[in-house]
Amino acid sequence: MDKIAADRSAPALLAFLLLVAFVCGGGGIGAALANLSVQLTALAVLAFRRESAVRFSADAPCALRLLIIATLALPLLQLVPLPESIWSALPARDLVSGSRDLANGAGWAPFSVAPLRTLLAASALITPLAVLLAGWTLPRERLIQCAWLVVVFGIVTVLMGAVQLGSGTEVGTLYGSRSPGKILLGTFANRNSTGLFLVFGMALAALLPAPRPHPAIIAARLAVCALLLLAIVLTQSRTALVLALVPSVLGVLRGIEFVDGKAQRRATGRKAMLVLGSLGLLGAAAVAVVAAAPDRIASTLERFEARDDSRRFIWEDATYSAGRYWPLGAGTGTFDEIYQIDESLENMTLRRAGRAHNDYIELTIEAGLPGIALAVMWLALVGWLSWQARRSSQRWVAWAGSAFLLCIALQSVTDYPLRAQTILAFCGFALLLLSRVASDRARART
């Protein structure tokens, strides 16, 4: 009886973790207590799902397990104390060495120039790891139900956005807003993260199998996708608007496959009429949105022409920092400490950079060549798992996950999506969907 109860509660535990991450994890580094609540929830869920973690260590693809171990090991190894003769010989450690000499603190020291920052960065990995391990033994039907819950979260984000845009103030925002009443933020502090999350919801709405067959399911899918796409526009996130093409293209491909597959078995007149009618409704809705709110649509499009973007100045100085600490880096999570030293006077602005606004440059600064190698291997693994899933009956579920992971990689060129606990949690969930379908397909062949 205990085992049956545990099996029934497992989907609820994963759903609860995703809910807490959605509500509390969007504030970034400025919301320490909220982030802590997500991580404590993740640890509690892992404690209840120990058997699932054990099964993961036995059943998961070997490449996935090795990459997880390497990703966890990198920041933890940077915290290991080293003799002064070793750490002082590392690149760009002269300032650290001089500071310790002035404070009479010479002796053993960690690799990282800011150990507390590195420890904080390492603790952030708890959330995606917990999502992946806790959901590993769930039946695919239960995983798909949790994925539909993510679509519900997207709709909730839209409803919150309606309040935020309609108030003209910070009412409805969890972390305030730099442009009250003008940007849809949902539960996030960063509009790029909001847009990215909505892109994931759009991919799932377009690609997940329906909970039950119904003639109106196509129209419902298109309506939800249109709603989420409108919300992406209202975030005024340029990267999210471009990345919305990914689920849009996948949705079209899935629709073509659906129509072709049905045509091989029976006439599709009714289905085709539903598809064409839904597309007509979608087009009419898009025209109505543009006609009703042209100023908000125009504000988003105008941002593509912005030429006063300070990120190019940050990238210039951050690239210099990356060269100084090459090839081993300064320590995970240390960018903000490093950049204050290397920021040039001619590139200084009124606002503190905080991040490199390019996670690949920031990764090079903090983890050097090992970090870049890990990033390349993760991208290769996502590609390999996506290929493995191609013949599965649930391949579109897997590709919804890989689409989100691809969008994270692309947005990382101009932003820092993986610095929010919410995006980390749903990154783990996307990897769970992809790896489960791919590994189940591999086991079936065996």
C-alpha positions as CSV (number, residue, x, y, z in Angstrom):
1,M,0.0,0.0,0.0
2,D,2.8,2.4,0.8
3,K,4.4,1.8,-2.6
4,I,1.1,2.5,-4.3
5,A,0.6,5.7,-2.4
6,A,4.1,6.8,-3.3
7,D,3.5,6.1,-6.9
8,R,0.3,8.2,-6.8
9,S,2.0,11.0,-5.1
10,A,5.0,11.2,-7.4
11,P,3.4,13.3,-10.1
12,A,2.0,15.6,-7.5
13,L,5.5,16.1,-6.0
14,L,7.0,17.0,-9.4
15,A,4.0,19.3,-10.1
16,F,4.4,21.0,-6.8
17,L,8.1,21.6,-7.4
18,L,7.4,23.1,-10.8
19,L,4.7,25.3,-9.2
20,V,7.0,26.6,-6.5
21,A,9.7,27.3,-9.1
22,F,7.1,29.2,-11.3
23,V,5.9,31.3,-8.4
24,C,9.1,32.0,-6.5
25,G,12.0,31.5,-8.9
26,G,11.9,34.4,-11.3
27,G,13.6,37.1,-9.3
28,G,17.2,36.3,-10.1
29,I,20.0,37.1,-7.7
30,G,18.1,39.9,-6.1
31,A,15.5,37.5,-4.6
32,A,17.6,35.4,-2.3
33,L,14.9,34.2,0.0
34,A,12.6,33.3,-2.9
35,N,15.4,31.3,-4.5
36,L,16.1,29.6,-1.3
37,S,12.5,28.5,-1.0
38,V,12.7,26.9,-4.4
39,Q,15.9,25.0,-3.5
40,L,14.6,23.8,-0.2
41,T,11.5,22.5,-2.0
42,A,13.7,20.8,-4.5
43,L,15.7,19.1,-1.7
44,A,12.5,18.0,0.1
45,V,11.1,16.5,-3.2
46,L,14.4,14.7,-3.7
47,A,14.1,13.2,-0.2
48,F,10.7,11.8,-1.0
49,R,11.9,10.5,-4.4
50,R,15.1,8.8,-3.5
51,E,14.1,5.6,-5.4
52,S,13.7,7.6,-8.6
53,A,17.2,9.1,-8.1
54,V,18.6,5.6,-7.7
55,R,16.8,4.4,-10.9
56,F,18.2,7.4,-12.8
57,S,21.8,6.4,-11.8
58,A,21.1,3.0,-13.4
59,D,18.8,3.7,-16.3
60,A,19.8,7.2,-17.7
61,P,22.0,7.5,-20.7
62,C,25.7,7.2,-19.7
63,A,26.5,10.5,-21.5
64,L,23.8,12.3,-19.5
65,R,25.0,11.0,-16.2
66,L,28.7,11.9,-16.9
67,L,27.8,15.4,-18.0
68,I,25.7,16.0,-14.8
69,I,28.6,14.8,-12.7
70,A,31.1,17.0,-14.6
71,T,28.7,20.1,-14.3
72,L,28.4,19.6,-10.6
73,A,32.1,18.9,-10.1
74,L,33.3,22.1,-11.9
75,P,32.1,24.7,-9.3
76,L,32.8,22.3,-6.4
77,L,36.4,21.7,-7.4
78,Q,36.8,25.5,-7.6
79,L,36.2,25.6,-3.9
80,V,38.9,23.2,-2.9
81,P,41.8,25.0,-1.1
82,L,45.1,25.0,-2.9
83,P,48.6,25.8,-1.7
84,E,49.8,29.4,-2.2
85,S,52.4,28.2,-4.7
86,I,49.6,26.9,-6.9
87,W,46.8,29.4,-6.7
88,S,49.1,32.4,-6.9
89,A,50.5,31.1,-10.2
90,L,47.0,31.0,-11.8
91,P,46.2,33.7,-14.4
92,A,45.4,37.2,-13.1
93,R,45.7,36.2,-9.4
94,D,48.2,39.0,-8.7
95,L,45.5,41.3,-7.3
96,V,44.2,38.5,-5.0
97,S,47.7,37.7,-3.9
98,G,48.4,41.4,-3.1
99,S,45.2,41.8,-1.1
100,R,45.9,38.7,1.0
101,D,49.4,39.9,1.7
102,L,48.0,43.2,3.0
103,A,45.6,41.4,5.2
104,N,48.2,38.9,6.4
105,G,46.1,36.1,4.9
106,A,48.8,34.4,2.8
107,G,48.5,30.6,2.6
108,W,46.1,28.1,1.2
109,A,43.1,29.5,-0.8
110,P,40.4,28.2,-3.2
111,F,40.8,28.4,-6.9
112,S,37.8,30.8,-7.1
113,V,38.5,34.5,-6.4
114,A,35.1,34.8,-4.7
115,P,34.3,31.4,-3.0
116,L,30.9,32.5,-1.6
117,R,29.8,33.5,-5.1
118,T,30.9,30.1,-6.4
119,L,29.1,28.3,-3.6
120,L,25.9,30.2,-4.4
121,A,26.3,29.3,-8.1
122,A,26.8,25.6,-7.3
123,S,23.7,25.6,-5.1
124,A,21.6,26.9,-8.0
125,L,22.1,23.5,-9.7
126,I,20.0,21.7,-7.0
127,T,16.7,22.8,-8.7
128,P,17.1,21.4,-12.2
129,L,18.8,18.3,-10.8
130,A,15.8,17.6,-8.5
131,V,13.3,18.1,-11.4
132,L,15.3,15.6,-13.5
133,L,15.7,13.0,-10.8
134,A,12.3,13.3,-9.3
135,G,10.5,12.8,-12.6
136,W,12.7,10.1,-14.0
137,T,10.5,7.1,-13.1
138,L,7.2,8.7,-13.8
139,P,5.1,7.1,-16.6
140,R,5.2,9.2,-19.8
141,E,1.5,9.8,-19.5
142,R,2.1,11.5,-16.1
143,L,5.0,13.6,-17.6
144,I,2.7,14.8,-20.3
145,Q,0.2,15.8,-17.7
146,C,2.9,17.8,-16.0
147,A,3.8,19.4,-19.3
148,W,0.2,20.5,-19.8
149,L,0.5,22.1,-16.4
150,V,3.3,24.2,-17.8
151,V,0.9,25.4,-20.5
152,V,-1.5,26.4,-17.7
153,F,1.4,28.4,-16.1
154,G,1.8,30.2,-19.4
155,I,-1.9,31.2,-19.4
156,V,-1.6,32.4,-15.8
157,T,1.4,34.5,-16.9
158,V,-0.9,36.1,-19.6
159,L,-3.6,36.8,-17.0
160,M,-1.0,38.4,-14.6
161,G,0.3,40.4,-17.6
162,A,-3.2,41.7,-18.3
163,V,-3.2,43.1,-14.7
164,Q,0.3,44.5,-15.0
165,L,-0.4,46.2,-18.3
166,G,-3.8,47.5,-17.3
167,S,-2.8,49.1,-14.0
168,G,-0.1,51.5,-15.3
169,T,1.8,50.9,-12.0
170,E,3.8,48.1,-10.4
171,V,0.6,46.4,-9.3
172,G,0.6,42.7,-10.2
173,T,4.4,42.5,-10.4
174,L,6.4,40.4,-7.9
175,Y,9.7,42.2,-8.2
176,G,8.7,45.7,-9.5
177,S,9.2,47.0,-13.0
178,R,11.4,49.5,-14.7
179,S,8.6,50.5,-17.0
180,P,5.4,50.1,-15.0
181,G,2.3,49.3,-17.1
182,K,4.3,48.9,-20.3
183,I,5.9,45.5,-20.1
184,L,4.4,42.1,-19.4
185,L,6.5,40.4,-16.8
186,G,4.4,37.7,-15.2
187,T,6.2,36.1,-12.2
188,F,9.6,37.3,-13.5
189,A,11.9,40.3,-12.9
190,N,13.3,40.1,-16.4
191,R,11.1,40.4,-19.5
192,N,13.5,38.2,-21.6
193,S,13.0,35.3,-19.1
194,T,9.2,35.9,-19.3
195,G,9.3,35.7,-23.1
196,L,11.5,32.6,-23.0
197,F,9.1,30.8,-20.6
198,L,6.2,31.7,-22.8
199,V,8.0,30.3,-25.8
200,F,8.3,27.0,-23.9
201,G,4.6,27.1,-23.1
202,M,3.8,27.8,-26.8
203,A,6.0,24.8,-27.9
204,L,4.2,22.5,-25.5
205,A,0.7,23.8,-26.5
206,A,1.5,23.1,-30.1
207,L,3.3,19.7,-29.8
208,L,1.9,17.8,-26.8
209,P,-0.6,15.0,-27.4
210,A,-4.2,16.0,-26.5
211,P,-5.5,14.8,-23.1
212,R,-8.4,13.2,-25.0
213,P,-9.5,13.3,-28.7
214,H,-11.9,16.1,-29.6
215,P,-12.9,17.8,-32.9
216,A,-12.1,21.2,-31.4
217,I,-8.6,20.4,-30.2
218,I,-6.9,22.0,-33.2
219,A,-8.8,25.2,-32.7
220,A,-7.9,25.2,-29.0
221,R,-4.2,24.6,-29.7
222,L,-4.1,27.5,-32.1
223,A,-6.0,29.8,-29.7
224,V,-3.6,29.1,-26.9
225,C,-0.6,29.5,-29.1
226,A,-2.0,32.8,-30.4
227,L,-2.6,34.0,-26.9
228,L,1.0,33.1,-25.8
229,L,2.4,34.7,-28.9
230,L,0.6,37.9,-28.2
231,A,2.0,37.8,-24.6
232,I,5.5,37.3,-26.0
233,V,5.1,40.4,-28.1
234,L,3.9,42.4,-25.0
235,T,7.0,41.5,-23.1
236,Q,8.9,43.6,-25.6
237,S,11.6,41.0,-25.6
238,R,13.4,41.0,-28.9
239,T,15.0,37.7,-28.4
240,A,11.8,36.0,-27.3
241,L,9.9,37.3,-30.3
242,V,12.6,35.8,-32.6
243,L,12.7,32.6,-30.7
244,A,8.9,32.2,-31.0
245,L,9.7,31.1,-34.6
246,V,11.0,27.8,-33.2
247,P,7.7,26.5,-31.8
248,S,5.8,28.1,-34.7
249,V,7.8,26.1,-37.2
250,L,7.6,22.9,-35.2
251,G,3.9,23.4,-34.8
252,V,3.4,23.8,-38.6
253,L,5.5,20.6,-39.2
254,R,3.5,18.6,-36.7
255,G,0.3,19.9,-38.4
256,I,1.5,18.8,-41.8
257,E,2.4,15.4,-40.4
258,F,-1.0,15.1,-38.7
259,V,-2.9,15.9,-41.9
260,D,-0.7,13.6,-44.1
261,G,-1.1,10.8,-41.6
262,K,-4.8,11.0,-41.5
263,A,-5.0,11.3,-45.3
264,Q,-3.3,7.9,-45.6
265,R,-6.0,6.2,-43.6
266,R,-9.3,8.1,-44.4
267,A,-10.7,11.2,-45.9
268,T,-9.7,14.3,-44.1
269,G,-12.4,16.8,-45.3
270,R,-13.7,17.6,-41.9
271,K,-10.3,17.8,-40.3
272,A,-9.0,20.0,-43.1
273,M,-12.0,22.3,-42.7
274,L,-11.2,22.6,-39.0
275,V,-7.6,23.4,-39.7
276,L,-8.4,26.0,-42.3
277,G,-11.1,27.5,-40.1
278,S,-8.7,27.6,-37.2
279,L,-6.1,29.3,-39.3
280,G,-8.7,31.8,-40.4
281,L,-9.6,32.5,-36.8
282,L,-6.0,32.9,-35.9
283,G,-5.4,35.4,-38.7
284,A,-8.5,37.4,-37.7
285,A,-7.3,37.4,-34.1
286,A,-3.9,38.7,-35.1
287,V,-5.5,41.5,-37.2
288,A,-7.7,42.4,-34.3
289,V,-4.8,42.5,-31.9
290,V,-2.8,44.8,-34.1
291,A,-5.8,47.1,-34.7
292,A,-6.7,47.2,-31.0
293,A,-3.2,47.8,-29.6
294,P,-1.0,49.2,-32.3
295,D,1.1,51.2,-29.9
296,R,2.2,48.2,-27.9
297,I,3.1,46.2,-31.0
298,A,5.0,49.2,-32.4
299,S,6.9,49.6,-29.1
300,T,8.2,46.0,-29.4
301,L,9.2,46.4,-33.1
302,E,10.9,49.7,-32.3
303,R,13.2,47.9,-29.9
304,F,14.8,46.1,-32.8
305,E,16.1,49.5,-34.1
306,A,17.6,50.5,-30.7
307,R,21.2,51.7,-31.2
308,D,21.9,52.8,-27.6
309,D,22.2,49.3,-26.3
310,S,24.9,49.3,-23.6
311,R,25.6,45.6,-23.9
312,R,28.2,46.1,-26.6
313,F,30.3,48.1,-24.2
314,I,29.9,45.4,-21.5
315,W,31.0,42.7,-24.1
316,E,34.1,44.7,-24.9
317,D,35.3,44.8,-21.3
318,A,34.1,41.3,-20.5
319,T,36.1,39.9,-23.4
320,Y,39.2,41.6,-22.0
321,S,38.4,39.9,-18.6
322,A,38.0,36.5,-20.3
323,G,41.5,36.9,-21.9
324,R,43.0,37.8,-18.5
325,Y,41.7,34.7,-16.8
326,W,42.1,32.3,-19.8
327,P,42.3,29.3,-19.9
328,L,41.0,28.3,-16.4
329,G,38.7,31.1,-15.4
330,A,38.2,33.0,-12.2
331,G,35.5,30.8,-10.6
332,T,31.9,30.2,-11.2
333,G,29.6,33.1,-10.3
334,T,32.4,35.6,-9.9
335,F,31.7,37.8,-12.9
336,D,30.3,40.8,-11.0
337,E,33.4,40.9,-8.8
338,I,35.7,40.7,-11.8
339,Y,34.0,43.2,-14.0
340,Q,34.2,46.0,-11.4
341,I,38.0,45.8,-11.8
342,D,38.1,45.5,-15.6
343,E,35.3,47.9,-16.6
344,S,36.9,50.8,-18.6
345,L,36.0,54.4,-17.9
346,E,35.0,55.1,-21.5
347,N,32.4,52.2,-21.3
348,M,31.1,53.0,-17.9
349,T,27.3,53.8,-17.6
350,L,25.0,54.9,-14.9
351,R,23.9,51.3,-14.2
352,R,25.9,48.5,-12.9
353,A,26.4,45.7,-15.4
354,G,25.8,42.8,-13.0
355,R,26.0,40.3,-15.8
356,A,27.9,40.0,-19.1
357,H,24.6,39.8,-21.0
358,N,26.2,37.0,-22.9
359,D,26.4,33.8,-21.0
360,Y,29.1,32.4,-23.2
361,I,31.5,35.3,-22.5
362,E,30.5,35.0,-18.8
363,L,31.1,31.3,-18.8
364,T,34.6,31.9,-20.4
365,I,35.4,34.4,-17.6
366,E,34.2,32.1,-14.8
367,A,35.1,28.6,-16.0
368,G,37.5,29.1,-18.9
369,L,38.1,26.3,-21.4
370,P,36.5,23.6,-19.1
371,G,33.3,25.6,-19.0
372,I,33.1,26.1,-22.7
373,A,33.9,22.4,-23.3
374,L,31.0,21.5,-21.0
375,A,28.6,23.8,-22.9
376,V,29.6,22.3,-26.2
377,M,29.1,18.8,-24.8
378,W,25.6,19.7,-23.5
379,L,24.6,21.0,-26.9
380,A,25.9,17.9,-28.5
381,L,24.0,15.7,-26.1
382,V,20.7,17.6,-26.7
383,G,21.3,17.1,-30.5
384,W,22.0,13.4,-30.0
385,L,19.0,12.8,-27.8
386,S,16.7,14.6,-30.2
387,W,18.0,12.3,-33.0
388,Q,17.5,9.3,-30.8
389,A,13.8,10.3,-30.3
390,R,13.0,10.7,-34.0
391,R,11.3,7.3,-34.3
392,S,9.4,7.4,-31.0
393,S,5.6,7.8,-31.0
394,Q,6.2,10.6,-28.5
395,R,8.9,12.4,-30.5
396,W,7.0,15.7,-30.6
397,V,7.0,15.7,-26.8
398,A,10.8,15.2,-26.8
399,W,11.3,17.9,-29.5
400,A,9.2,20.4,-27.4
401,G,11.8,19.9,-24.7
402,S,14.8,20.2,-27.1
403,A,13.2,23.3,-28.7
404,F,13.2,25.0,-25.3
405,L,16.8,23.9,-24.6
406,L,17.8,25.3,-28.0
407,C,16.0,28.6,-27.3
408,I,17.9,28.9,-24.0
409,A,21.2,28.4,-25.8
410,L,20.3,31.0,-28.4
411,Q,19.0,33.6,-25.9
412,S,22.2,33.1,-23.9
413,V,24.0,35.0,-26.7
414,T,22.5,38.3,-25.5
415,D,21.2,37.5,-22.1
416,Y,21.5,35.2,-19.0
417,P,18.4,33.0,-18.9
418,L,19.9,30.2,-16.7
419,R,20.5,32.7,-13.8
420,A,16.9,32.4,-12.8
421,Q,15.6,29.4,-10.7
422,T,12.4,29.3,-12.7
423,I,14.2,28.8,-16.0
424,L,16.6,26.4,-14.4
425,A,13.7,24.3,-13.2
426,F,12.0,24.2,-16.5
427,C,15.3,23.6,-18.3
428,G,15.5,20.4,-16.1
429,F,12.0,19.5,-17.0
430,A,12.6,20.0,-20.8
431,L,15.7,17.8,-20.4
432,L,13.6,15.2,-18.6
433,L,11.0,15.1,-21.4
434,L,13.7,14.8,-24.0
435,S,15.9,12.2,-22.3
436,R,13.0,10.0,-21.1
437,V,11.5,9.7,-24.7
438,A,15.0,9.1,-26.2
439,S,16.1,6.6,-23.6
440,D,12.7,4.7,-23.6
441,R,13.1,4.4,-27.4
442,A,16.6,3.1,-27.0
443,R,15.5,0.5,-24.5
444,A,12.6,-0.6,-26.7
445,R,15.1,-1.2,-29.6
446,T,17.3,-3.3,-27.3
